[in-house]
Amino acid sequence: MKLICIGDSLTYGYGISRRETWIALTAARTGMEIGNAGICGDTTGGMLARFRSDVMEKRPKAVFMMGGANDMITGCPSFVPQSNLMSMAHQALSAGIFAMIGIPLPYWKEGIREDWAAFASGNLREEEADAYRAWLLRFGETFGIPVVDFWTPFSELTRRGEAQDYYLDGLHPTREGHALMAQTMCEALTRTGLWHPSRI
């Protein structure tokens, strides 16, 4: 079963070796063929622009889409990533490709690098990220598209005061963070029926 994951640095695996990314860990655990079409720094507009070449022309059985953080960091209004993700999801569905969307990790304010914070120029706002998460959940529910919630387990780590082991720089996950993301993805694949652990 071929699955392509398209996204930004959270999908690519910024700062992590290729075999330790959540996508590589998920592929190793499930035995699925999973393509990593993540590009560090990409926006949902960039993802939409390359969606045909990176996803549609490869004719996967399923596609996972996650983005929006870079849109917000650069000051885009929330309707921009929303409309771009909606377009990609419906293009996939119209071609008979099973679509999934992901909720990006929350920011860990205490750990954000000074240069990242300076570049964002005040655009790392929790309330906007919360609203985007809520929209993704509503979108998935409305159109029957499974949502992979990476937000909740990382929020729980922050609540328990354990986030420092799971974030590299307040935005990107460590190896431990990628292992947690892989676990979350495997659970989602089981719920959708795309992967059955007993068959591996």
N, C-alpha and C positions, 0 to 999 in steps of 0.2 A: 504494500500500500504506500503510495507516494504522497507525501505531505510537503508543501512548501510554506515556509515561514517568512513573511516579508515585514520589515520594520526598520528600526533605527539601531542605535548602539546597544539597547537592551536586548535586541534580537541577535545582533552580530556577536555580542559578548566582549564589550570594551574592557581591555586590561586583563583578559583571561586567555589562557592557551586554548587552542581550538578543541582539544579533546575534553576540556573541562567546562565548556559552555552548557547551558541548560538544554540546548538543542542536541548537542552531541550526547549528553547524558540520557536524554529522552530516547534518542535513536538506539543507543546501546541497550537500554532497558527493554524497549518494546520490540526491537528488531525491525522497526519501520524504516523506510527510506525517507529521510527528512532533509530537505534542502534549506540552507540558511541564506536567505536573500536580505539579510540585514545590512545596512550601511550606516556607519557612525555619522552622526550629525544630520541625518536625513529628516525631512519633514514629511507630513502626509501628502503634501503636494508632490514631492519627489517620488514618493511611493506610487502615487496615482499615475505619474508620468511614465514610470517603468513597469507598471502592473502588467501590461500586455506581454512585454518581452520576458520579464522575470517570473511571471506566473502563468498567464493564459496560454502562451505558446508552448509551455512545457507540459501542459495537459495533466496536471496532478489530479488525484482523486479528491484531495482536500487542500484548503489554504487557511493559514492562520495569519491574521493581520493585527499589528499592534503599533501604534504611534500616537503622536500628539504632544508629547513632552517638549520636543524642539519647537513646535509651532508656538506653544505658550511661552517658552523661554525667549523667543524672538518677538513676542508681543502680538501675535495673531489673535484676533477675536475667536471665541470658542466655536463659532459656526464653521470656521475654515476646516479644522480637523474633522468635525462632525460630518460635513458634506463630503469630504474626500473619502473617509472611511465608508460612508454609506454608498458612494459610487462604486468603490472597489468590491464591497460585499455583494452588491446587486449584479455587477458584471460577472462575478464568480457564479452566483446562483443561476444566472441566465444561461451559463454554459454548462450547467449540471455539475459544478464543482462544489463540494461540501465546504461551507464557510464557517470559520470561527474567528472571534475577535478577542483581544486581550486587554485587560485593564493594566496600565503601566504601574510600576512601583510608586509609592508615595515618596516625596522628598524627605530626607532625614536632615532637618535644619541644622542640628548641632554638628553634623559632619561635612557639610558642603564646603568644598575648597574655596578659598577666597577669590581665586581668579574666575571660577565658575560663577560665583555669586555676583562678581563685578560685571562679568559679561552679560548676565541675565538682567542687570539694571532694574532690579525690583520686580521682575516678572515671575519669580517663583512664589506664587501666591497659593496658599493652601486652599482657600475658598474656591478658586477657579479650578484647581485639580479635583476637588471634591465634586463640584458641579459636573465636570467632564466625566468622572466616574459614574455619577448618577445617570447621565445621559446614555453612556455605553450600556448600562444595565437595562434602561428602558428600551433602547434600540434593539438589543438582543431579544428581549421579551416580546416586543411588538412584532418582529419579523421571524421569530423562531430560530435565531442564530445563537448557538452556544457561546457563552462568555467565560473566558478563563480569567479568574480573579486573582491576580498576583498581589493586588493591593492589600487585601485583608491579612494574609499571614505576615507581611512586612510591617503593617500597622501594629499588629499584635506584638511583634518584636520590639518596636519602639515603645509601646505601652509598658512592656516588662523591663525596659532599660537594657535590652540585649542587642540593639541595632548595630553597635560598633563592630560586631563580628560578621555582619552580613552586608555592609556597605563599604565600598572602596573610598568614595569621596562624597557621600551624601546623595548621589544620584545613581550610581552604578553598583551592581552587586559584586561581592567577593566570590571566591570558589564556593564557600558555604551558602552564599545567597543563590548561586546558580544551582546548587544541589536542591535547595528548597523550591526554586522555580521548576526544576525538572519533576520533582514530586508532585507539585501542583498541576503541571501539564499532564502527567500520566493519569492522575485522578480524573481530569477533565476528559481525556481520551477514552477512559473506561466508561464514564457517564454517557458519552455520545455513542458508544458502541464501535468506535473506530479501532479500539484495542481491547482485547480480552486476555487478561493476564494468565488465565488458566491454559491458554493455547500456546504459551511460549515455553 
